[in-house]
């Protein structure tokens, strides 16, 4: 997958299994890719500055209108998705990028 900064972002089988434990996330892989490539906003996690939270609003989801949050861990030479889920609101934290 490629993010808005044209950087490659990996998704391991283990992390995908973790994401799919939420029933509403089944069939959402294309939206995860879309959220990385074309987010509404990216925030820095308040708990870990090496984690960026990509958000994109969807009017229709398996759980009503929500933001899709895709959390990406930044390493020195790579980026990896750690989780993804639907949420009602954007969390507090420093803004990294906005549309």
Backbone bond lengths (Angstrom), bond angles and torsions (degrees), N, CA, C in turn:
res aa  C-N    CA-C-N  psi(-1)  N-CA   C-N-CA  omega(-1)  CA-C   N-CA-C  phi
1 X - - - 1.442 - - 1.523 108.79 -
2 X 1.325 115.32 153.23 1.460 121.24 -178.73 1.525 109.02 -122.33
3 X 1.344 116.54 134.13 1.461 119.40 179.96 1.523 111.67 -91.20
4 X 1.315 116.49 -179.43 1.461 123.16 -177.24 1.538 112.03 -61.86
5 X 1.321 117.93 -21.27 1.456 122.95 178.56 1.533 112.51 -92.76
6 X 1.344 115.69 8.42 1.468 124.03 -178.54 1.529 112.52 63.56
7 X 1.331 115.52 31.74 1.464 122.58 175.43 1.526 108.94 -101.25
8 X 1.308 116.76 143.82 1.459 121.80 178.03 1.527 109.85 -74.70
9 X 1.333 116.06 136.16 1.462 122.17 179.16 1.529 107.47 -125.46
10 X 1.325 116.57 124.79 1.464 119.85 -178.17 1.527 111.03 -92.30
11 X 1.322 114.18 158.50 1.461 122.22 173.60 1.520 106.66 -137.79
12 X 1.336 115.75 109.40 1.461 119.42 -178.42 1.528 110.11 -76.86
13 X 1.312 115.77 160.59 1.461 121.46 177.58 1.531 110.10 -59.81
14 X 1.334 116.42 -39.48 1.470 121.27 -179.37 1.533 111.26 -63.27
15 X 1.339 116.87 -43.12 1.468 120.37 -179.89 1.523 110.16 -70.44
16 X 1.331 117.89 -35.67 1.460 120.72 176.63 1.526 110.15 -63.35
17 X 1.325 117.41 -42.30 1.464 121.04 176.58 1.528 110.52 -59.32
18 X 1.336 116.57 -41.71 1.465 121.85 177.86 1.536 110.42 -60.39
19 X 1.327 117.01 -46.89 1.467 121.91 -179.57 1.520 110.65 -62.54
20 X 1.333 116.71 -41.49 1.463 121.22 -175.65 1.531 113.75 -75.43
21 X 1.335 117.19 -3.58 1.472 119.81 172.42 1.532 110.42 -66.46
22 X 1.318 116.72 -20.08 1.463 121.76 174.01 1.527 106.85 -89.87
23 X 1.319 118.20 113.17 1.468 120.73 -174.71 1.528 113.70 -54.71
24 X 1.343 117.38 -34.37 1.462 120.12 -178.24 1.535 112.89 -68.80
25 X 1.339 117.13 -11.50 1.466 120.08 -179.19 1.529 113.12 -89.76
26 X 1.324 117.17 -7.05 1.465 119.54 175.69 1.521 109.22 -62.46
27 X 1.312 117.13 132.80 1.454 122.29 178.97 1.519 114.61 76.65
28 X 1.321 118.06 15.48 1.467 121.60 -176.06 1.532 113.87 -104.87
29 X 1.316 118.40 10.56 1.468 121.16 -176.46 1.532 112.36 -59.47
30 X 1.331 117.77 -40.54 1.467 120.10 178.92 1.522 111.05 -63.81
31 X 1.323 116.93 -36.71 1.462 119.89 177.90 1.527 111.34 -70.35
32 X 1.316 117.24 -33.65 1.470 120.12 174.68 1.525 108.89 -61.56
33 X 1.327 116.72 -46.79 1.475 121.01 178.11 1.524 110.66 -60.32
34 X 1.334 116.84 -43.60 1.462 121.68 -179.21 1.527 111.37 -64.34
35 X 1.334 116.74 -39.13 1.465 121.02 179.50 1.526 110.82 -65.34
36 X 1.316 117.72 -38.50 1.467 120.76 176.91 1.528 111.13 -66.88
37 X 1.319 116.47 -44.62 1.464 121.66 -174.40 1.525 113.18 -77.47
38 X 1.332 116.58 -29.32 1.463 120.44 -174.29 1.535 110.70 -143.64
39 X 1.336 117.31 63.80 1.467 119.81 -178.42 1.523 111.54 -75.01
40 X 1.337 115.75 162.09 1.464 120.64 170.88 1.529 109.75 -81.69
41 X 1.332 115.15 -37.61 1.465 121.34 -178.42 1.526 108.81 -157.36
42 X 1.331 115.31 152.00 1.465 121.61 173.50 1.518 107.06 -125.76
43 X 1.326 115.82 128.58 1.465 122.45 178.54 1.525 109.62 -115.67
44 X 1.320 115.35 153.12 1.461 121.02 172.54 1.524 107.39 -87.79
45 X 1.319 118.02 135.02 1.457 121.64 178.18 1.526 110.44 -62.76
46 X 1.324 115.98 136.60 1.472 120.58 175.34 1.520 111.63 -70.94
47 X 1.329 117.01 -20.38 1.461 121.50 -176.29 1.524 112.81 -92.48
48 X 1.339 116.77 -25.01 1.461 120.73 -176.29 1.525 107.74 -154.38
49 X 1.326 116.94 108.82 1.467 120.85 -176.01 1.528 113.35 -66.13
50 X 1.327 116.90 -11.98 1.469 119.26 176.97 1.534 111.51 -91.80
51 X 1.341 116.85 10.37 1.468 121.43 175.99 1.528 107.99 -116.60
52 X 1.333 115.08 125.41 1.451 121.81 175.33 1.517 109.19 -106.05
53 X 1.332 116.09 140.64 1.455 123.14 -178.51 1.532 108.66 -108.71
54 X 1.322 116.01 109.66 1.463 122.63 179.34 1.524 107.86 -90.36
55 X 1.327 117.81 128.91 1.460 122.43 -179.82 1.523 110.54 -122.73
56 X 1.322 115.47 140.91 1.460 121.84 171.55 1.524 107.41 -144.35
57 X 1.350 115.37 132.07 1.461 120.39 -178.48 1.521 110.30 -84.68
58 X 1.341 115.36 136.96 1.463 122.64 174.80 1.525 108.08 -126.98
59 X 1.322 116.69 125.16 1.460 121.86 179.76 1.524 111.44 -69.47
60 X 1.335 116.34 -30.63 1.465 120.99 -179.92 1.521 108.60 -125.72
61 X 1.341 116.21 121.32 1.471 122.73 176.56 1.526 106.73 -138.93
62 X 1.332 117.48 175.03 1.477 118.88 174.52 1.530 113.29 -63.13
63 X 1.341 117.55 -12.88 1.475 121.68 -177.84 1.539 111.16 -130.46
64 X 1.313 118.19 48.69 1.473 125.97 -178.08 1.525 111.74 68.21
65 X 1.325 117.47 -167.80 1.466 119.36 -178.17 1.530 109.96 -75.06
66 X 1.321 114.72 130.92 1.473 120.42 -175.11 1.531 109.82 -155.69
67 X 1.326 114.15 167.87 1.460 121.26 167.22 1.519 108.01 -90.18
68 X 1.319 116.44 140.40 1.457 119.94 167.72 1.515 106.33 -91.97
69 X 1.320 116.46 125.26 1.456 122.40 177.26 1.528 107.64 -106.15
70 X 1.325 116.27 126.51 1.459 121.69 174.63 1.529 106.48 -119.76
71 X 1.335 116.39 114.85 1.464 122.00 -179.18 1.527 109.06 -91.92
72 X 1.338 115.26 126.44 1.462 121.74 -175.93 1.523 109.33 -121.81
73 X 1.326 116.15 125.65 1.470 122.40 176.37 1.522 108.12 -88.20
74 X 1.328 115.95 129.02 1.462 122.23 179.11 1.517 109.15 -97.39
75 X 1.306 115.82 125.13 1.457 122.00 174.35 1.519 107.71 -110.36
76 X 1.325 118.06 173.75 1.464 120.64 -178.89 1.521 112.60 -54.39
77 X 1.326 116.42 -42.56 1.465 119.51 -174.65 1.527 114.12 -127.55
78 X 1.334 116.75 15.12 1.465 118.65 -179.98 1.527 110.43 -158.09
79 X 1.332 114.06 169.96 1.462 122.00 177.14 1.512 107.51 -135.93
80 X 1.335 115.87 142.18 1.458 119.38 -176.76 1.531 110.36 -143.17
81 X 1.334 116.26 136.33 1.460 121.09 176.38 1.526 108.42 -71.02
82 X 1.339 115.83 132.05 1.469 118.91 176.10 1.523 112.20 -105.04
83 X 1.347 116.93 -29.16 1.464 120.01 175.03 1.514 109.38 -164.24
84 X 1.319 115.57 167.43 1.465 122.48 175.20 1.521 107.87 -155.36
85 X 1.324 115.79 139.01 1.465 120.18 178.46 1.523 109.26 -165.21
86 X 1.337 115.68 164.93 1.452 121.59 175.94 1.519 109.64 -86.54
87 X 1.350 115.54 143.45 1.456 121.28 -178.55 1.527 109.85 -144.44
88 X 1.327 115.96 156.35 1.459 121.43 -178.82 1.522 113.45 -76.25
89 X 1.332 116.24 -32.15 1.463 117.95 -173.46 1.521 111.99 -144.68
90 X 1.313 113.52 162.45 1.461 121.65 178.05 1.522 107.94 -81.84
91 X 1.314 115.85 131.91 1.461 121.02 -178.21 1.531 110.89 -73.33
92 X 1.325 115.29 158.19 1.464 120.60 176.06 1.519 108.68 -70.43
93 X 1.308 115.38 154.98 1.455 120.80 179.13 1.511 109.70 149.22
94 X 1.304 115.59 166.56 1.462 120.70 -179.49 1.530 109.86 -66.34
95 X 1.328 115.64 136.13 1.459 120.53 176.56 1.516 109.79 -78.44
96 X 1.331 115.80 130.37 1.462 122.25 177.35 1.531 109.68 -94.66
97 X 1.336 115.19 -39.82 1.472 121.63 -174.83 1.520 108.95 -158.93
98 X 1.338 116.90 143.39 1.472 121.49 174.75 1.503 109.76 -137.22
99 X 1.336 114.77 146.55 1.466 121.21 178.66 1.509 109.38 -67.48
